[in-house]
Amino acid sequence: MKKLAFVIPWYSDTMGGGAETACRLLAKNLQHHGARVEVLTTCVKDFRSDWSSNHFAEGTAMEGGVPVRRFAVSGRDRARFDAVNSRLMRGMPISAQDEQIFLREMLNCNGLYRFIEEHREEYVFLFLPYLFSTTYWGSRAAGMNGALIPCLHDEEYARLPAFRQMFASTGGVLFLSRAERDLAKRLYPAFSEIGVPGLPLDCSWSGDAARFTEKFGLTNFLLYAGRTDTGKNADLLMDYFGEYVGSGREELRLVFIGSGEVRVPPELAGNLHVLGFLSEQDKRDCLAASLALCVPSVMESFSIVMMESWIAGRPVIVNAQCAVTSGFCRDSNGGLWFENYAEFREIVDYLRENPEAAAAMGRSGAAFVREQFDSATVARNYLNALQPFLGAGNEI
């Protein structure tokens, strides 16, 4: 019976970020349901740190009940990497030589790759996300004993020939949503799909809207939760909201919670409230108190926070250009999606004028989450999909 090893560039039991949170949820859930699990990662602190600096000690330690094995990184030519990465971020073509620079000068962690190669008969290696060198070089070392959980986005990185080859040569690919799988089918001519098992979610909690209002003094608001950066389209939401309240709807508010700096325009000083990080219960109460959660990002492979909004009983408003979030809204009847400001305005007006319909969307979304992403269901999905790799003894 083989062990499961999640391979990720950086990891801790409290780290944010989509792929990092997905890894933590999956590792803990599969271990809870009987699988033998480890996390293999580097000694780098996190995404925003120096990728050639070892923050954590090398070796194995327990974190949140999960064994985490760390490997030291070595030096890299950051200037060469940044030059290539800058071209990719601007949508400019790069050469095959540039592609190799991108992959070799991103993260150097040869100890990790040696461990995978030397122990590949003992583990099934699950690599995430797709675009980091730990996944590219690690999956090459694992061969057919590796599988991808790519957290794939429709972006320039995904079109690199190296990743096309990686998808085709790994043992299999697991997706978090059908829309993510459909994107992979458009991008890559060949890969072995082994399932769309999603992510395990705690559906047992509830939020208290009245408690949030009493504590923070806020009602009648749209909510944005997460990183406030351009990659998540937080600026687009702020622009749309500014236009909305500027057209005579000054009583509505917008609340930001999560990480990142938010610059409040003077004209929105009375309507835009930045609360920063909240405790888990305060976040859940905030979701329950909102008119709706807004997810304007077009780069999502799952979106845990929209599932949390549904668990709290509230609808979501998403960007129609994101196939993942708009697909979840269609499947659940739990939210609405906009193409432009006019549609955003109509959606907000509709939810404000029809509170019973908004509540019904929230209930429908909650039922969808409980049916699709209950922790036992998702664990069964993963272990069934991985059974050909794992061998006997991992059924639940």
C-alpha positions, -999 to +999 in steps of 0.1 A: +000+000+000+016+033-011+016+066+007+003+098-008+028+127-010+015+161-019+043+181-035+040+219-034+065+248-035+058+261+001+035+249+028+025+257+064-006+248+085-017+285+084-007+296+050-032+313+027-034+311-011-056+289-032-033+260-040-018+261-005-052+259+011-063+232-013-032+211-004-038+215+033-075+206+030-068+176+009-039+163+030-058+165+063-090+151+048-074+121+031-054+114+062-086+116+083-102+091+060-075+065+063-048+073+037-011+076+047-002+111+038+029+133+037+036+168+023+069+173+004+079+210+001+108+234+002+122+254+031+110+286+014+086+306+037+059+315+011+051+329-023+061+364-014+095+354+000+129+351-016+127+318-034+164+311-028+162+316+009+157+288+034+133+300+061+123+266+076+147+240+088+153+210+065+138+177+076+105+163+087+081+177+113+044+174+121+022+204+112-015+203+119-012+165+124+003+160+089+040+150+083+057+177+063+091+169+048+111+200+038+141+203+013+166+231+011+166+254-020+199+266-035+208+298-054+190+309-086+196+336-112+167+358-103+174+384-130+173+359-158+141+344-144+124+378-139+133+388-175+115+358-189+086+360-165+081+396-174+076+387-210+052+359-201+032+383-179+029+407-208+017+380-232+049+381-252+064+350-269+095+334-255+121+310-270+127+274-260+159+285-243+138+311-223+114+285-213+142+264-198+155+295-180+120+300-166+118+264-153+154+262-140+158+296-123+124+297-106+132+273-077+162+251-074+154+221-051+175+192-063+172+174-029+134+172-034+137+158-069+163+132-058+140+121-030+111+116-054+132+097-079+147+074-051+113+067-034+089+068-063+079+031-058+068+039-022+045+069-030+019+083-053+030+119-058+003+146-062+017+178-076+002+213-073-001+239-087+010+232-123+031+262-130+060+259-105+093+241-111+086+217-082+057+203-102+076+203-136+108+187-124+091+167-096+066+151-120+095+141-143+112+124-114+080+106-104+071+093-139+039+074-139+037+074-101+028+111-102-005+129-108-013+165-112-038+186-093-030+216-116-052+244-102-052+255-139-060+290-151-064+303-186-032+323-188+000+326-208+020+302-185-004+274-193+005+276-230+041+268-226+052+237-245+069+223-214+035+222-195+018+206-225+044+179-224+041+176-186+003+170-188+008+143-214+036+124-196+023+123-160+003+094-146-029+113-145-047+146-138-072+154-111-094+185-114-112+207-089-140+216-113-155+206-147-146+240-161-110+235-152-110+201-169-126+216-200-099+243-201-072+215-200-089+198-229-087+229-249-051+236-241-035+201-243-040+175-269-034+145-246-035+137-209-050+110-187-079+124-168-086+104-136-114+125-120-129+158-110-131+152-072-132+188-061-122+200-026-134+189+009-153+215+028-166+218+063-204+222+059-213+220+096-210+257+106-234+286+104-230+324+104-249+349+126-258+380+106-272+398+137-240+392+157-219+407+129-241+438+127-239+442+164-201+439+165-192+459+134-223+482+129-226+472+092-257+463+072-268+464+036-235+456+020-218+436-008-188+416+003-154+410-012-133+384+006-097+375-003-066+391-017-072+426-030-049+427-060-054+433-097-051+395-105-083+390-085-101+420-102-107+438-069-101+471-088-129+462-113-153+456-084-144+489-068-149+507-101-183+491-106-194+498-071-183+534-073-204+539-105-233+522-088-234+543-057-226+574-077-259+570-096-281+577-066-277+545-046-256+559-019-271+537+009-254+505-003-220+496+012-190+475+000-170+456+026-135+442+020-121+414+042-088+396+037-052+405+028-037+433+007-039+470+007-071+488-003-069+525-012-103+540-005-112+567-030-124+599-013-157+597-030-163+562-015-151+570+020-186+566+035-195+535+015-163+513+014-153+496+046-120+477+049-119+453+078-088+433+069-083+398+084-112+386+105-114+356+128-130+325+113-163+331+131-164+368+123-158+359+086-187+335+087-209+360+104-199+386+078-208+362+049-242+356+065-249+393+069-240+403+033-264+410+005-241+388-016-205+379-020-188+393-051-161+372-069-150+393-098-118+372-106-115+355-139-086+333-127-101+306-105-100+268-105-124+264-076-131+294-052-135+282-017-149+315-005-179+313-029-187+279-014-185+294+021-209+321+011-234+294+001-228+275+034-237+308+051-269+310+030-260+340+008-259+342-030-228+351-051-221+375-079-194+364-103-176+374-135-191+357-165-156+355-180-147+330-154-159+296-165-153+280-131-173+304-109-201+310-135-203+272-141-207+266-103-235+293-103-253+275-132-249+241-116-262+253-082-286+281-090-268+299-062-257+331-080-256+354-110-229+365-133-221+398-151-204+406-184-203+444-179-213+472-155-249+473-168-254+436-159-237+441-125-261+470-118-291+449-127-280+420-106-274+441-075-308+459-080-325+425-084-310+411-052-318+442-032-354+443-044-360+406-041-346+394-007-366+361-008-351+352-042-316+361-028-322+338+002-334+310-021-302+313-041-282+310-009-301+279+001-297+263-033-260+270-032-257+254+003-275+223-009-251+220-038-220+223-016-233+197+008-240+173-020-208+178-040-181+187-015-188+170+018-155+158+032-163+121+031-176+124-004-145+141-017-122+117+001-140+088-015-137+105-049-099+109-046-092+075-032-114+058-059-096+079-086-062+070-072-069+033-065-050+021-096-019+039-082-023+031-045-032-006-045-054-024-021-062-011+014-072+025+008-109+021+002-134+040+024 
